[in-house]
Amino acid sequence: MQSPKALLIPVLALFAGSTLLIAPQVMAADPVASVAEPDASQRHAMSTAFNISEAFSYAAEQIEPSVVHITTRTATRRGEVNGGLGSGVIVDARGYILTNNHVVENGNSISVRLYDGRELPAELIGTFAESDVAVVKVEADDLKPARFGDSEALKVGQWVLAVGSPFGFDQTVTAGIVSAKGRGSFGPGNENLGSTGRLQEFIQTDAAINPGNSGGPLVDLYGNIVGINTAIISRTGSNNGLGFAIPADIAQSVMEQIIETGDVQRGWLGIAMDPLDPVVAHQLNIAGGVVIGQVLPDGPAQKAGLVSGDIITAIGGRTTENLVRLSNAIMLIKPNEPAEVRYIRNGDERTTSAIVIDRDREIVRNRGGEYLDKIGIGIIPAVWQRRLSRTRTSEVSGFQIVDITAGSPASEIGFVPGDFIFEVDGKQITQIDQLSSYFEAAERGQSIRIEFIRDNQPMYANITPK
């Protein structure tokens, strides 16, 4: 499987040696052939094709004035200046522009070129690496903000347009369809997307997306934003029909929080999640869902009356066909606000109201001291149900990883949120202090072996904190 390619491209690589000379050719004109008039069926087909073409043109006209070209400059230790290119979309008349985190995260300076050609310096307002979203701001008049569409209502097979600056070519518009929704993987068996090591959700499209498109909008035929283009899968580094965009509802929620507070709060429900067996989903006549593997004591789920074995099908107005969808749906709910939860228990559909809490505060409460900080993980108590046979299970206590610090030893070795740690050096871990003491020993040079569960499969890792 090829790794997802970031769509930010180096300026120097783009323009170096780009001169192209074409020798003029003189061609003899052929005699003009007579053209037959189209019959009724051909006229009907042409009219249909023309209408589709007009729909594309309308959508492009609506969105193009809102799309910008982003250039970043980064000074290296040697005094060199590296540059990168990306795209963005104006979302507020006050000058706020939505783009990808990976477009601007390493830039010492950011500049924006508007549709009318104006070049402006941009201020970084905030980023959220977990969703690859960033917001920058320019000071300018006569800006045209784009409208947001409903990415939840988007259907597979619908036409969409991708707009941006592939390879530096401003205002490039390409067309395609929605190939898939709720894509939580860039390949079979891999639900951990991008470089963040976190669960993410994408719209897949075959609209041509190339390096430089990152941060540009994916729009419907009304010109409304339904996604933010972010990644491709390609053997060559350019479009191969596999493009991915962040759903608009996720990008908009993150963007609004960044603009309002400069920070992003993430909801926490207090459950351990298991995938739903497709056979069970078929028997229940549902598109999908997520099984509650464990309800954590005194958490929002327990207070809402949810129990282990319940199947969550929707929360906060978002359907939850899989783990990725549920994780993002919970994240989008503002802490301390009630959210309706639809679930199935013993074959019966039910609803309840849950008040999610701030996930970051819960992580801090359970961080566990300096040695867990050094390893780079945030954990919460959890229980894993070990299957002994088709009818018998046993519960194993441990800790679920809910946060990974970028660049930490835990991130480098490949831990991801959702991993369940239950043993270190062959000894069961039931207290945070136990885990912290092992990492303290590792810092003194002792190698430790961590036993953990991922996707119900036992795994292990040898690790030494920095």
C-alpha positions as CSV (number, residue, x, y, z in Angstrom):
1,M,0.0,0.0,0.0
2,Q,1.3,3.4,-0.9
3,S,1.6,6.0,1.8
4,P,-0.8,9.0,1.5
5,K,1.0,11.9,-0.2
6,A,0.8,15.4,1.4
7,L,-0.3,17.8,-1.2
8,L,2.0,20.6,-0.3
9,I,4.8,21.1,-2.9
10,P,8.2,22.8,-2.8
11,V,8.4,26.1,-4.6
12,L,12.0,25.4,-5.9
13,A,11.1,22.0,-7.3
14,L,8.1,23.6,-9.0
15,F,9.8,26.3,-11.0
16,A,13.3,25.1,-11.5
17,G,14.0,24.3,-15.2
18,S,10.4,24.9,-16.2
19,T,11.0,26.7,-19.5
20,L,9.3,24.9,-22.4
21,L,9.9,25.8,-26.0
22,I,7.5,24.8,-28.7
23,A,8.5,25.2,-32.4
24,P,5.7,26.6,-34.6
25,Q,4.3,24.3,-37.2
26,V,2.6,25.2,-40.5
27,M,-0.3,23.0,-41.3
28,A,-2.2,22.9,-44.6
29,A,-5.9,23.5,-44.1
30,D,-8.1,20.5,-45.0
31,P,-11.2,21.0,-47.0
32,V,-14.3,21.7,-44.9
33,A,-16.5,18.6,-44.7
34,S,-20.3,19.0,-44.6
35,V,-21.7,18.4,-41.2
36,A,-25.0,16.6,-40.8
37,E,-27.6,18.1,-38.5
38,P,-28.2,16.0,-35.3
39,D,-31.4,14.0,-35.1
40,A,-33.8,14.3,-32.2
41,S,-32.1,11.7,-29.9
42,Q,-28.7,13.3,-30.5
43,R,-30.2,16.8,-29.7
44,H,-31.6,15.4,-26.5
45,A,-28.2,13.9,-25.6
46,M,-26.4,17.1,-26.4
47,S,-28.9,19.1,-24.4
48,T,-28.3,16.9,-21.4
49,A,-24.6,17.1,-21.7
50,F,-24.8,20.9,-22.1
51,N,-26.9,21.1,-18.9
52,I,-24.3,19.2,-17.0
53,S,-21.6,21.4,-18.4
54,E,-23.6,24.5,-17.3
55,A,-24.0,23.0,-13.8
56,F,-20.2,22.6,-13.6
57,S,-19.7,26.2,-14.8
58,Y,-22.2,27.6,-12.3
59,A,-20.5,25.8,-9.4
60,A,-17.0,27.0,-10.5
61,E,-18.3,30.6,-10.9
62,Q,-19.7,30.5,-7.3
63,I,-16.5,29.1,-5.6
64,E,-13.6,30.5,-7.6
65,P,-13.6,34.0,-6.1
66,S,-13.3,32.4,-2.7
67,V,-10.3,30.2,-3.4
68,V,-6.8,31.4,-2.6
69,H,-3.3,30.4,-3.3
70,I,-1.1,30.0,-0.2
71,T,2.7,30.3,-0.1
72,T,4.8,29.6,2.9
73,R,8.5,30.4,3.6
74,T,10.6,28.5,6.2
75,A,14.1,29.5,7.2
76,T,16.5,26.6,7.8
77,R,19.4,26.5,10.3
78,R,21.8,27.1,7.4
79,G,20.0,30.3,6.5
80,E,18.4,28.9,3.4
81,V,14.7,29.6,2.7
82,N,12.4,26.8,1.7
83,G,9.0,27.4,0.3
84,G,5.8,25.5,-0.1
85,L,2.5,25.9,-1.9
86,G,-1.0,25.1,-1.0
87,S,-4.6,26.3,-1.3
88,G,-7.3,27.7,0.9
89,V,-10.8,29.0,0.9
90,I,-12.2,32.3,2.3
91,V,-14.9,31.5,4.8
92,D,-15.6,34.8,6.4
93,A,-15.7,38.4,5.1
94,R,-13.5,39.4,8.0
95,G,-10.6,37.7,6.2
96,Y,-10.6,34.2,7.7
97,I,-9.3,31.5,5.4
98,L,-9.6,27.7,6.0
99,T,-6.8,25.4,4.9
100,N,-4.9,22.3,6.0
101,N,-2.6,22.2,9.0
102,H,0.1,20.6,6.9
103,V,0.1,23.5,4.4
104,V,1.1,26.1,7.1
105,E,2.5,24.2,10.1
106,N,6.1,24.7,9.2
107,G,5.9,28.2,7.7
108,N,7.7,31.1,9.3
109,S,5.8,33.4,7.0
110,I,2.6,32.9,5.1
111,S,1.3,34.9,2.1
112,V,-2.0,34.6,0.2
113,R,-2.8,35.4,-3.4
114,L,-6.5,36.3,-3.9
115,Y,-8.6,35.6,-7.0
116,D,-8.2,39.2,-8.1
117,G,-4.4,38.9,-7.9
118,R,-3.8,40.7,-4.7
119,E,-0.8,39.4,-2.7
120,L,-1.3,39.7,1.1
121,P,0.5,38.6,4.2
122,A,-1.5,36.2,6.4
123,E,-1.6,35.6,10.1
124,L,-1.9,32.1,11.5
125,I,-4.9,32.1,13.8
126,G,-4.7,28.5,14.9
127,T,-4.3,24.8,13.9
128,F,-5.7,21.5,14.9
129,A,-3.4,18.7,13.7
130,E,-5.7,15.9,14.7
131,S,-8.1,16.9,11.9
132,D,-5.5,18.6,9.7
133,V,-7.3,21.9,9.8
134,A,-5.8,25.4,10.1
135,V,-7.2,29.0,9.9
136,V,-5.2,32.0,8.7
137,K,-6.4,35.6,8.3
138,V,-5.7,38.4,5.9
139,E,-6.7,42.1,6.1
140,A,-8.6,43.0,3.0
141,D,-11.8,44.5,1.7
142,D,-14.2,43.0,-0.9
143,L,-13.7,39.4,0.0
144,K,-16.2,36.8,-1.1
145,P,-16.6,34.1,1.5
146,A,-17.8,30.6,0.3
147,R,-20.8,28.9,1.7
148,F,-20.7,25.6,3.6
149,G,-22.9,22.7,2.3
150,D,-24.1,19.7,4.2
151,S,-21.5,17.0,3.9
152,E,-23.7,14.6,5.9
153,A,-26.3,14.8,3.1
154,L,-23.7,14.1,0.4
155,K,-24.3,10.8,-1.5
156,V,-21.9,8.4,-3.1
157,G,-22.1,9.0,-6.8
158,Q,-22.8,12.7,-6.6
159,W,-20.8,15.2,-8.8
160,V,-18.2,17.3,-7.0
161,L,-15.6,19.8,-8.0
162,A,-12.1,20.2,-6.5
163,V,-10.6,23.7,-6.7
164,G,-7.1,24.8,-5.9
165,S,-3.6,25.4,-7.1
166,P,-2.1,22.0,-8.2
167,F,1.6,22.4,-9.0
168,G,1.0,26.2,-8.5
169,F,-1.6,26.6,-11.3
170,D,-4.1,28.9,-9.6
171,Q,-7.9,28.4,-9.8
172,T,-7.7,24.9,-11.3
173,V,-11.1,23.2,-11.3
174,T,-11.5,19.4,-11.8
175,A,-14.7,17.3,-11.7
176,G,-15.5,13.9,-10.4
177,I,-17.9,12.0,-8.1
178,V,-18.0,11.1,-4.5
179,S,-16.4,7.6,-4.5
180,A,-17.0,6.8,-0.8
181,K,-18.0,8.5,2.5
182,G,-16.8,7.9,6.0
183,R,-13.5,6.5,4.7
184,G,-11.5,5.8,7.8
185,S,-8.6,4.2,6.1
186,F,-6.1,4.6,3.2
187,G,-6.0,0.8,2.8
188,P,-7.5,-2.4,4.1
189,G,-7.2,-2.9,7.8
190,N,-5.7,0.5,8.5
191,E,-7.9,2.9,10.4
192,N,-5.2,5.3,11.5
193,L,-4.9,7.9,8.8
194,G,-2.3,10.5,7.8
195,S,0.8,11.4,9.8
196,T,-1.0,12.2,13.1
197,G,-1.6,8.6,14.2
198,R,-5.2,9.4,15.0
199,L,-8.6,8.3,13.8
200,Q,-9.8,10.5,11.0
201,E,-12.6,10.5,8.5
202,F,-12.5,11.4,4.8
203,I,-14.7,11.8,1.7
204,Q,-13.1,9.8,-1.2
205,T,-13.3,11.3,-4.7
206,D,-12.0,10.7,-8.1
207,A,-11.9,14.4,-8.9
208,A,-8.3,15.1,-9.9
209,I,-6.3,16.3,-6.8
210,N,-2.6,16.9,-7.1
211,P,0.2,18.4,-5.0
212,G,-0.7,22.0,-4.2
213,N,-4.5,21.2,-3.9
214,S,-4.2,20.8,-0.2
215,G,-6.5,23.1,1.7
216,G,-8.7,23.9,-1.3
217,P,-12.4,23.2,-1.3
218,L,-14.4,20.2,-2.6
219,V,-17.7,21.6,-3.6
220,D,-21.2,20.4,-4.7
221,L,-22.9,21.7,-7.9
222,Y,-24.2,24.7,-6.0
223,G,-20.6,25.7,-5.2
224,N,-21.0,24.9,-1.5
225,I,-18.1,23.5,0.4
226,V,-18.6,19.8,1.2
227,G,-15.0,19.0,2.0
228,I,-11.4,20.3,2.3
229,N,-9.0,18.5,0.0
230,T,-6.1,17.0,2.0
231,A,-4.5,13.9,0.6
232,I,-4.0,11.5,-2.3
233,I,-2.8,8.0,-2.8
234,S,-0.4,7.7,-5.7
235,R,2.5,5.7,-7.0
236,T,3.8,8.8,-8.9
237,G,3.0,11.6,-6.5
238,S,0.3,13.0,-8.7
239,N,-3.4,12.2,-9.2
240,N,-4.3,8.5,-9.6
241,G,-8.1,8.8,-9.0
242,L,-7.8,8.4,-5.2
243,G,-8.3,11.8,-3.5
244,F,-9.4,12.5,0.0
245,A,-11.2,15.4,1.6
246,I,-12.0,16.3,5.2
247,P,-15.9,16.4,5.5
248,A,-17.2,20.0,5.7
249,D,-19.0,19.5,9.0
250,I,-15.8,18.5,10.7
251,A,-13.7,21.2,9.1
252,Q,-16.4,23.9,9.9
253,S,-16.7,22.8,13.5
254,V,-13.0,22.9,14.1
255,M,-12.7,26.2,12.2
256,E,-15.4,27.9,14.3
257,Q,-13.7,26.9,17.5
258,I,-10.3,28.2,16.4
259,I,-11.8,31.5,15.3
260,E,-13.9,31.9,18.5
261,T,-11.4,30.7,21.1
262,G,-8.1,29.8,19.4
263,D,-8.5,26.3,20.7
264,V,-10.5,23.1,20.0
265,Q,-12.4,21.3,22.7
266,R,-13.1,17.6,22.0
267,G,-16.0,15.7,23.5
268,W,-15.5,12.6,25.5
269,L,-18.2,10.0,26.2
270,G,-16.3,7.6,28.4
271,I,-16.6,4.3,26.5
272,A,-14.3,1.7,25.0
273,M,-15.5,0.9,21.4
274,D,-15.6,-2.3,19.4
275,P,-16.5,-2.7,15.7
276,L,-19.9,-4.2,14.9
277,D,-19.9,-7.6,13.2
278,P,-21.4,-7.0,9.6
279,V,-23.4,-10.2,10.1
280,V,-25.0,-8.7,13.2
281,A,-25.7,-5.4,11.4
282,H,-27.4,-7.4,8.6
283,Q,-29.5,-9.2,11.1
284,L,-30.6,-5.9,12.7
285,N,-31.2,-4.4,9.3
286,I,-28.9,-1.4,10.0
287,A,-26.1,0.2,7.9
288,G,-23.7,-0.2,10.7
289,G,-22.9,0.8,14.3
290,V,-20.4,0.6,17.1
291,V,-20.6,-1.8,20.0
292,I,-19.8,-0.4,23.5
293,G,-17.1,-2.7,24.8
294,Q,-16.8,-1.0,28.2
295,V,-18.5,1.9,30.0
296,L,-16.1,3.7,32.2
297,P,-17.1,4.5,35.8
298,D,-18.7,7.9,36.4
299,G,-18.3,8.9,32.7
300,P,-21.0,10.5,30.5
301,A,-22.1,7.2,29.0
302,Q,-22.7,5.6,32.4
303,K,-24.7,8.6,33.6
304,A,-26.8,8.4,30.4
305,G,-27.7,4.8,31.2
306,L,-25.6,3.2,28.4
307,V,-24.1,-0.3,29.2
308,S,-21.6,-2.7,27.6
309,G,-23.1,-4.4,24.6
310,D,-25.2,-1.4,23.5
311,I,-24.9,-0.6,19.8
312,I,-24.6,3.1,19.1
313,T,-26.1,4.0,15.7
314,A,-26.1,7.8,15.9
315,I,-25.0,10.6,18.3
316,G,-25.5,14.4,18.0
317,G,-27.3,14.0,14.8
318,R,-24.5,12.1,13.0
319,T,-24.9,8.4,12.0
320,T,-22.1,6.2,13.4
321,E,-21.6,3.3,11.0
322,N,-18.0,2.6,12.2
323,L,-15.4,3.5,14.8
324,V,-14.1,6.5,12.9
325,R,-17.6,8.0,12.5
326,L,-18.4,7.6,16.2
327,S,-15.0,9.0,17.3
328,N,-15.5,12.1,15.1
329,A,-19.1,12.5,16.1
330,I,-18.2,12.5,19.7
331,M,-15.3,15.0,19.1
332,L,-17.7,17.4,17.3
333,I,-20.1,17.6,20.3
334,K,-19.4,20.7,22.5
335,P,-18.5,19.6,26.0
336,N,-21.2,20.1,28.7
337,E,-24.0,20.2,26.1
338,P,-26.6,17.4,25.8
339,A,-26.5,15.1,22.8
340,E,-29.1,12.6,21.7
341,V,-27.7,9.1,21.5
342,R,-29.5,6.5,19.3
343,Y,-28.6,2.9,20.2
344,I,-29.8,-0.7,20.0
345,R,-30.2,-2.9,23.1
346,N,-31.4,-6.5,22.8
347,G,-32.7,-5.7,19.3
348,D,-34.7,-2.7,20.4
349,E,-34.0,0.8,19.2
350,R,-33.7,3.3,22.0
351,T,-32.6,6.9,22.6
352,T,-31.0,8.7,25.6
353,S,-29.3,12.0,26.2
354,A,-25.7,12.2,27.2
355,I,-23.7,15.2,28.3
356,V,-20.2,14.8,27.0
357,I,-17.2,16.3,28.8
358,D,-14.0,17.9,27.7
359,R,-11.7,15.1,26.6
360,D,-8.5,17.1,27.2
361,R,-9.4,17.7,30.9
362,E,-10.1,14.0,31.3
363,I,-6.7,13.1,29.8
364,V,-5.0,15.6,32.1
365,R,-6.8,14.1,35.1
366,N,-5.5,10.6,34.1
367,R,-2.1,11.7,32.7
368,G,-0.2,9.9,35.4
369,G,2.9,12.0,36.1
370,E,6.1,13.1,34.3
371,Y,7.1,9.7,33.0
372,L,3.9,9.2,31.0
373,D,4.3,12.7,29.8
374,K,7.8,11.8,28.6
375,I,6.6,8.7,26.8
376,G,4.0,11.0,25.2
377,I,0.7,9.3,26.0
378,G,-2.6,10.2,27.7
379,I,-4.5,7.3,29.2
380,I,-7.8,6.4,30.8
381,P,-8.8,3.3,32.8
382,A,-10.5,0.7,30.6
383,V,-11.5,-2.9,30.5
384,W,-11.0,-5.3,27.6
385,Q,-13.2,-8.4,27.2
386,R,-11.0,-11.3,26.3
387,R,-12.9,-13.9,24.4
388,L,-12.3,-17.4,25.8
389,S,-14.8,-19.2,23.5
390,R,-17.9,-18.4,21.5
391,T,-20.0,-18.0,24.6
392,R,-17.4,-17.1,27.4
393,T,-15.4,-13.9,27.9
394,S,-13.2,-12.6,30.7
395,E,-12.5,-9.0,31.6
396,V,-9.0,-7.7,31.6
397,S,-8.3,-4.3,33.3
398,G,-5.8,-1.9,31.9
399,F,-5.5,1.5,30.2
400,Q,-6.7,2.8,26.9
401,I,-4.5,5.3,25.1
402,V,-6.6,8.4,24.2
403,D,-3.9,10.8,23.2
404,I,-0.5,10.7,21.6
405,T,2.0,13.6,21.7
406,A,3.4,14.3,18.2
407,G,7.1,13.3,17.9
408,S,7.1,11.4,21.2
409,P,8.6,7.9,21.8
410,A,5.1,6.5,21.8
411,S,4.3,8.2,18.5
412,E,7.6,7.0,16.9
413,I,7.1,3.4,17.9
414,G,3.6,3.4,16.4
415,F,1.1,3.6,19.3
416,V,-2.2,5.0,18.3
417,P,-5.3,6.2,20.3
418,G,-7.4,3.2,21.1
419,D,-4.6,0.8,21.9
420,F,-5.3,-1.0,25.2
421,I,-2.2,-1.5,27.5
422,F,-2.6,-4.4,30.0
423,E,0.9,-5.8,30.7
424,V,4.4,-4.6,31.1
425,D,7.2,-7.1,31.3
426,G,4.7,-9.8,31.8
427,K,2.9,-8.2,34.8
428,Q,-0.6,-6.9,34.6
429,I,-1.1,-3.2,35.0
430,T,-4.0,-2.0,37.1
431,Q,-2.7,1.4,38.4
432,I,-1.4,4.4,36.6
433,D,1.5,4.6,39.1
434,Q,2.6,1.1,38.0
435,L,2.8,2.1,34.4
436,S,4.6,5.4,35.3
437,S,7.2,3.5,37.4
438,Y,8.0,1.2,34.5
439,F,8.6,4.2,32.2
440,E,10.8,5.7,35.0
441,A,12.9,2.5,34.9
442,A,13.1,2.7,31.1
443,E,14.5,6.2,31.3
444,R,17.3,4.9,33.5
445,G,18.2,2.6,30.6
446,Q,16.0,-0.5,31.3
447,S,14.3,-2.0,28.3
448,I,10.6,-2.7,28.8
449,R,8.2,-4.8,26.9
450,I,4.6,-3.5,26.6
451,E,1.8,-5.8,25.9
452,F,-1.3,-4.2,24.3
453,I,-4.4,-4.9,22.3
454,R,-5.3,-3.3,18.9
455,D,-8.4,-4.3,17.0
456,N,-8.8,-7.3,19.4
457,Q,-5.3,-8.6,18.5
458,P,-2.6,-9.0,21.1
459,M,0.6,-7.0,20.2
460,Y,3.8,-6.0,21.9
461,A,6.4,-3.3,21.7
462,N,9.9,-2.7,23.2
463,I,10.3,0.9,24.0
464,T,12.7,3.3,25.8
465,P,11.5,6.8,26.5
466,K,13.7,9.7,25.4
